[in-house]
Amino acid sequence: MKTDPFRKLFQFSGPLLSLTLIGILLLSAVLYYRAVKIQRFLEPALAISTPRVAFARNVRQIIMKEFGSERIPGIRVTTSSIFVEGSLFYVTREPEHSSEILKKLSSVFTSVLKEPEMNDYVDFILVSAKFAAGTDSASNESRRAEAQYRAGAVLNSLLQASPELENKYGAYFSAAAVPVDSPEKDTAWIEFRFLPSEQLHIEVLKSLQKYYR
């Protein structure tokens, strides 16, 4: 009696097909488990960053309104700071250009602080100039004094460019010299850092509530 080759093939492929299906199910379970773990990590991380990202987006929109939608040479924005190249404040042959930059920046800060939803997130704004700190204390002291003078001069010029900013919101600003370990780390830039208020921390905690229930 001859054996049916097709029947023999199905008898052989049956267990193989079952093993393949089991393998696919196990792989799907592993991938699902990993996806759930990644999601559990990403959702709280996103919740933490959302208030800051939203604040930075609003600041960028105000800057674009003042400076235009094109990329602004010498100005960059992060989630918590506005960096301005120091040379923009010290244009000796074109003082009107420097004055225009200051007016626009003062208008940006006035708009941020005037908006209640943004003002609630700002404790104060630190205007800082960085200096490269070395091992020599005398040189460090000299560089610190120079950086402090630059930061203070920029802050004074910024406030003088807008009476409204100085009169209503001058108490929000402070100037400081900040040491860095390398002269390449933004020492040519002036940083305007938004120090977050308790309200911003509260918003972060609110967004995390559902992950701790």
C-alpha positions in Angstrom: 0.0 0.0 0.0 1.5 3.4 -1.0 1.7 6.2 1.4 0.0 9.4 0.3 2.8 12.0 0.1 0.4 14.9 0.8 -0.8 13.2 4.0 2.8 12.6 5.0 3.6 16.3 4.4 0.7 17.5 6.5 1.6 15.2 9.3 5.1 16.7 9.3 4.1 20.3 8.9 1.4 20.2 11.6 3.7 20.2 14.6 6.0 22.7 12.8 3.1 25.1 12.2 2.0 24.8 15.9 5.6 25.6 17.1 5.7 28.6 14.7 2.4 29.9 16.0 3.5 29.4 19.6 6.7 31.3 18.8 4.8 34.2 17.2 2.5 34.4 20.3 5.5 34.4 22.7 7.3 37.1 20.6 4.1 39.2 20.5 3.8 38.9 24.3 7.4 40.0 24.8 7.0 43.0 22.4 3.8 44.0 24.1 5.4 43.8 27.5 8.3 46.0 26.3 6.0 48.4 24.7 4.0 48.8 28.0 7.2 49.4 29.9 8.4 52.0 27.4 5.0 53.7 27.5 5.0 53.7 31.3 8.4 55.5 31.2 7.6 57.9 28.3 4.2 59.1 29.6 5.5 60.5 32.9 8.6 61.9 31.1 6.2 63.7 28.7 4.1 64.9 31.5 7.1 66.5 33.2 8.3 68.2 30.1 5.0 69.4 28.8 4.6 72.6 31.0 8.2 73.7 30.2 7.8 72.9 26.5 4.6 74.9 26.3 6.2 77.8 28.1 9.2 77.8 25.7 6.8 77.6 22.7 4.9 80.7 23.9 8.2 82.5 24.4 9.3 81.6 20.8 6.1 82.9 19.4 6.6 86.2 21.2 10.2 86.4 19.9 9.0 85.7 16.4 6.4 88.4 16.7 9.1 90.9 17.6 12.0 89.7 15.4 10.2 88.0 12.6 9.7 84.4 11.6 13.2 84.0 10.1 16.1 82.5 12.0 17.6 85.3 14.1 21.5 85.4 13.9 23.0 85.7 17.4 19.8 84.6 19.3 18.7 81.2 20.3 16.0 79.9 22.6 15.9 76.8 24.8 13.1 75.5 27.1 14.3 77.8 29.9 16.6 80.5 28.5 17.2 83.1 25.8 20.8 83.3 24.7 22.0 86.5 22.9 25.5 86.9 21.5 27.3 89.5 23.5 28.5 91.4 20.4 24.9 92.4 19.6 25.0 94.6 22.7 28.3 96.2 22.0 28.0 97.6 18.4 30.1 100.8 18.5 29.7 101.8 14.9 26.0 101.1 14.8 24.6 102.0 18.2 21.1 102.2 16.7 21.3 98.5 15.9 22.2 97.6 19.5 19.4 99.9 20.8 16.9 98.1 18.5 17.9 94.7 19.8 17.4 95.9 23.4 14.0 97.4 22.6 12.8 94.2 21.0 14.1 92.1 23.9 12.6 94.4 26.4 9.3 94.1 24.6 9.6 90.2 24.6 10.1 90.2 28.4 7.3 92.7 28.9 4.9 90.5 26.9 6.0 87.4 28.9 5.5 89.0 32.3 2.4 90.8 31.3 0.6 87.6 30.3 -0.8 86.1 33.5 -0.6 82.5 32.3 3.1 82.9 31.6 3.9 85.3 34.5 2.7 82.6 37.0 5.5 80.3 35.8 8.3 82.9 36.3 10.0 83.4 39.7 12.6 85.8 38.3 14.9 86.2 35.2 18.6 85.9 35.7 20.8 87.8 33.3 24.2 86.1 33.3 27.5 86.5 31.6 29.8 83.4 31.8 33.6 83.5 32.4 36.1 80.7 32.2 37.3 79.7 35.6 40.8 78.5 36.0 43.2 77.5 38.8 44.5 81.0 39.5 42.3 82.8 42.0 43.5 86.3 41.0 42.6 85.7 37.3 39.3 84.2 38.3 38.4 87.2 40.4 39.3 89.6 37.6 37.2 87.6 35.1 34.3 87.3 37.5 34.3 91.1 38.0 34.4 91.7 34.2 31.5 89.2 33.6 29.5 90.7 36.5 30.0 94.2 34.9 28.9 92.9 31.5 25.8 91.2 32.9 24.9 94.3 34.9 25.4 96.6 32.0 23.2 94.6 29.7 20.5 94.4 32.4 20.6 98.2 33.0 20.4 98.8 29.2 17.5 96.4 28.9 15.5 98.1 31.6 16.3 101.6 30.2 15.1 100.5 26.8 11.5 100.1 28.2 10.1 102.3 31.1 7.2 99.8 31.4 9.6 96.9 31.9 11.6 98.8 34.5 8.7 100.3 36.4 6.4 97.2 36.5 8.7 94.3 36.2 12.2 95.5 37.2 12.0 93.4 40.4 11.9 90.2 38.3 15.5 90.7 37.1 18.9 90.1 38.5 22.4 90.0 37.0 25.2 87.5 37.8 28.6 86.2 36.7 28.6 82.5 36.2 31.8 80.4 36.1 32.3 77.6 33.5 35.2 75.2 33.1 36.0 76.0 29.5 36.2 79.3 27.5 34.3 77.6 24.7 31.1 77.2 26.8 29.0 80.2 25.7 31.3 82.8 27.3 30.6 85.2 24.4 26.9 85.0 25.1 24.5 86.6 27.5 21.9 84.3 29.0 18.4 85.3 30.1 17.3 82.4 32.2 13.7 82.0 33.4 13.8 80.6 36.9 10.6 78.7 37.4 8.1 79.6 40.1 6.3 77.1 42.4 3.3 77.3 40.0 5.3 75.5 37.3 6.3 72.8 39.8 2.7 72.5 40.8 1.6 72.0 37.2 4.2 69.2 36.8 3.0 67.5 39.9 -0.6 67.8 38.7 0.3 66.2 35.4 2.0 63.3 37.3 -0.9 62.6 39.7 -2.6 59.8 37.6 0.7 57.8 37.5 0.8 57.5 41.3 -2.8 56.4 41.9 
